[in-house]
Amino acid sequence: MTVARIKQVSLHYGKNQALKNITLEIPSGKMVGLLGPDGVGKSSLLSLLSGAKKIQAGQIEVLDGDMSSKAHRDKICPHIAYMPQGLGKNLYPTLSVEENLQFFARLFGHSTAERRRRIDDLTKSTGLHKFLDRPAGKLSGGMKQKLGLCCALIHDPQFLILDEPTTGVDPLARSQFWQLISRIKQDYPQMSVVVATAYMDEAAAFDWLVAMDNGEVLATGTPEEILVRTSSSSLEDAFIKLLPEEKRHGYKPVEITPLSGDATDIAIEAQGLTMRFGDFTAVDNVSFRIRRGEIFGFLGSNGCGKSTTMKMLTGLIPATEGKAWLFGKEVDPRDLNTRKRVGYMSQAFSLYGELTVVQNLVLHARLFHVAEQDIAGRVAEMITRFDLTAVPDELPESLPLGIRQRLSLAVAMVHEPELLILDEPTSGVDPIARDNFWRLLIALSRQDQVTIFISTHFMNEAERCDRMSMMHAGKVLDSDKPALLMQKRGKTTLEAAFIDYLIEASGDSQAAEPEIFDVTTPAKSKVLTSPKQLFSVQRMLSYMWREALELRRDPVRSTLGLIGSLILLFVMGFGISMDVEDLRYAVLDRDQTVLSQNYTLSLSGSRYFLEQEPLRDYAELDNRMRSGELALVLEIPSGFARDIERGTPTAVGAWVDGAMPQRAETVKGYVQGIHQHWLMEQARLRTNTSVSSAVGIETRYRYNPDVRSLPAMVPGIIPLLLLMMPAMLTALAVVREKELGSIVNLYVTPVTKIEFMLGKQLPYVALAIINFLLMCLLAVTLFEVPITGSFITLLLAAVLYCIIATGLGLLASTITKSQIAAMFFAMLATMIPAIQFAGLLDPVSSMEGAGRLIGELYPATHMIDISRGVFSKALNFSDLYHSFLPLVLAIPVILTAAVLLLKKQER
Amino acid sequence: MRALANIYRLGVKELWSLRRDKIMLFLIFYTFTISVYTTATAMPETLHKAPIAIVDEDASPLSARIVSAFYPPQFNTPELISLQQMDPGMDSGRYTFVVNIPPNFQSDILAGNITNIQLSTDATRMSQAFSGSGYIQQIIMAEISEFLQHQRGLASTPVDLELRVRFNPTLEKVWFGSVMQIINNVTMLSIILTGAALIREREHGTLEHLLVMPVTPTEIMLAKIWSMGVVVLFAAAFSLTFVIQGALKVPIEGSVMLFLLGAALHLFATTSLGIFIATLARNMPQFGMLMILILLPLQMLSGGSTPRESMPDLVQNIMLAAPTTHFVSQAQAILYRGAGLDVVWPQFLWLVIIGSVLFTFSLSRFRKAITQMA
């Protein structure tokens, strides 16, 4: 009986080969462990098994069917549950426990009552019932994993796939998690479980193991078989022995030389260190003393306050309360000199990826002010000591994790610090590299008397420390020699001792949780028989409801969605103004007669011009025009009045600032008009007749009689913004899931692409419509642009248009991978055609070639027509129906394209 | 001394990082070359193929003369329509202009009777409506007076208007568009580069690493400011010389060095702003969204795209606090009008003041933020 058959499966990521021609049969009804350090291909294999990832080469059969067949995947998908790697990776952090579970339950089509019963069952048996209202993001690591498990179990799977479910979880939560799994197994023995893990000690409890390294299977069998075959006492040893010869080359178990030296020489002392962020206490009253040359370990799960404590010691963050001393001096964040005595290696891999190995070392040496003449020597020494001789000019990113770790240590040591602070330096490294790393640490401590302060969540590493502290929830539970800690608790392993401490610390409440786990069978058969629907409204609504909740809880996105377009409308309304008003001009009047003043008066009376101080000479004219103060200068020649009197031709000079061509054109027009007008006035005064006015051109500015910019621009800008913002937000919504990993729920649950798309789209359509109403309100009130036509027509068009805009966002999201790319892509794909070709500034009928074609087809063109028609031209539906047709047609085209391009499997 | 050395080293490190960031390099190259060139050359003439229709109720030689006076590229060949077609045609946006020549137009003119041509303009199309209607009036009047001159002589006007356009005599939009593109790029890139440099360090965890070294936040911030500032300044100088003066053959009136000095002052303010935005955002996507909301107003309301004087007073006053306003005004003065330091010193002073305020503010915000983010 096998649950999955894997035949000659390979997988590449670009040049990297993650799986090398693997053939494997996984027995059904068993707890199967996939064993190996990070990056050996465990996760890739599991995501292939779950159907989340597309098979590149080879064949995989799961639950008696070919996983490359879509029909088979659709059929068995409700029977597989997949929990991806990473704490709460497929959960939604802003949603509460209840909401997360409701979401998953709806995807699998349970009724309201059934959902309630299952959620209560699962949460009660996992101890999450009390926390139903808490957002998933605020749960501890262990609780997140339990919630992940509940979400996976909500549909009674036959095949449960767990990818490193206990990494980064404290030992107590870990043991509880395994108890939970084994109880589930007891109640439902036919269920097959595959678990990936990097903790060798956990693997001993599984029924069957697959040891993996470097994309290949090293060995399979029960734990006992593997131990016997390698004649080892522990799986960790067994694993090392299974590794190929070249990897094991030169490997020796770590030996710790005892600590000697003066016990009163204190390197670090902390008293009552406390750190609060708001009302959350990250570190609570922590005290310890560490001798010079000692290796001191901090053991605890993710988020227990280890890193924060270390940061307070380095002066990176000031402690809320309490004090710390380094080498007898109080830690002062401003004292740069103590920092030179400390080397720090942080949890995140913190080298400059853009700098080579040597450049990284040199940069750090310089920043620590190692004397210039010593730098080359120090760097060379570090390279030999930490075995980097083969890679001095490589970029860190191209190096294997183990070497990068050594480089980090070399960088931390380059200035010969007396104290090394290492924050989980070995996470993700294979056992051999980890042991090699430890040998370096021991040498530093014993030979160079460097004090080492290290945090870890590996028990066997903690055991190697001279002394250690166990930390949980910001508190130090106890500190002592590892052996003494075990002795105090009467346990044989450090893990058991730690669990004992944790149980004591958390009181009885959490530990004494276990309730009877029962998965009632009738519901199961119901799910099994439910046929696969082509389109389920419930699943779509489930996605819609979840998206709406998330949006509401993300302040940046919802603010941007709600007021972003208002801000931009405001800015563009004033920014893209074609009005030319209040032009500053000055006069150089060399005539100074009544007539010359009469001429200038005709200008100062106009609302377009603002008179400035008169000019005296050309130099001043030049200066004031260069500074941009004057847009126009009039020069009236001397003898102006006299020449007119005599009928001698004369000329008024006008200088226009041509720096802004558009404005200059307008100024030219105004000046010519005013000049003509003045001439006519003069002629009329002189002859008392109106000779030249036999022909007139009567200009009527329609729809916008005052020729104001705002009534012309605002109805055009609203469609523009209504396209850009919703498209961007929708694109982000999908790509965010890709980046955060929750997209895996689309891959492995029965939800179809159409349901997913529509569910994601609808909240943004609603948001866009609200946005549209707000923009109309702003237009009518602030900009005083009245709506003269039928608002219902405009609203109807806006609804169609919002569906198109969000649809374009979905389309953008299918071809982008990162949020930044999605944002820019959505912006470029909407803004450029909308501004240039949709008739916002120049009408489509004035365009030629490709621009004309884009303009005719692009939905924004028609929306701008409708918007202008309703706002300015007093039109209603019967005048505008022809512009509706392209909008209605665009919707199915865009949505179909988006659905076709969306992938239901990861590539 | 030691602080200066640190600032120098950290800045060089930023340049190293940038050198390996292919996407950023492409962005810088693209915006300062291809984008400047295409935007400048693609600036449309105001009046290009404006759709025009004529209702000719006269059908005389004069009206035919007027109809034939409109032709591409400024106007579409006029469509001859009936009076009934006029309203629907304008409502649907088919025509921006409709000229209505009344019956008996020619005979009325010749008889000296008062008569009017009606010009209807779709004023929702501002760009065409404004310059177009003036242009159409001039064309029609010219046709009429030429027609009349044939019939009988016409006296010339006693006072002439000599219009001279300074700084850009032929009003070429390329001159304006290309230089404005550089001015906008300087602002945009300096904010993106510094902001992204800070966020990248934070995402990679290297910022935390820097903070445990004997360097101060002020040094970190100054290093980012000078290095990214130099990159943008260099790119702007390159673009001015090779793209604008070279490829586009736009004459630059003033001193490029003076412009670069002004740009340096401006960069002090905008790079500080970039860091400030980066402290507000938790990650790149948030940074991108904030950028859009901050950058667009800074650029659109600076006076770079439309004259400041046509904005409401309130907006004008608020924008006095924005560095872009002063940068645009000094850049236009120097590059278009050849102004010297004696003319632009008030803008320089403004930039120094705004830059110092922004820097101080960003620095205190940066100090606070790094303790939280670390």
Interface residues (C-beta under 8 A of the other chain):
Chain A: F277 K311 T314 G315 L316 I317 P318 L336 N337 R339 K340 V342 Y344 S346 Q347 A348 F349 S350 L351 Y352 G353 E354 L355 Q359 L363 H364 R366 L367 F368 H369 L395 I421 V556 R557 L560 G564 I567 L568 V571 M572 F574 G575 I576 S577 M578 D579 V580 E581 D582 L583 R584 L610 N623 M625 R626 S627 G628 A631 I644 G647 P649 T650 A651 V652 G653 A654 W655 V656 D657 G658 A659 M660 P661 Q662 R663 A664 E665 T666 K668 G669 V671 Q672 G673 H675 L679 Q682 S693 A694 V695 G696 I697 E698 T699 R700 Y701 R702 Y703 N704 P705 V707 S709 P711 A712 M713 P715 G716 L732 R736 S818 Q819 I820 M823 F824 M827 G839 L841 D842 P843 S845 S846 M847 E848 D865 R868 G869 S872 K873 L875 D879 H882
Chain B: R2 A5 N6 R9 L10 K13 W16 S17 R19 R20 D21 P44 T46 H48 K49 A50 P51 N76 P88 M90 D91 S92 G93 R94 T96 I109 G112 N113 I114 T115 N116 I117 Q118 L119 S120 T121 D122 A123 T124 R125 M126 S127 Q128 A129 F130 S131 S133 G134 I136 Q137 I140 M141 I144 S156 T157 P158 V159 D160 L161 E162 L163 R164 V165 R166 F167 N168 P169 L171 E172 K173 W175 F176 H204 G205 T206 E208 H209 L210 L211 V212 M213 P214 V215 T216 M284 P285 Q286 G288 M289 L290 I292 L293 L296 P297 M300 L301 S305 T306 P307 E309 S310 M311 P312 V315 S329 Q332 A333 Y336 R337 G338 A339 G340 D342 V343 V344 T371 Q372 A374
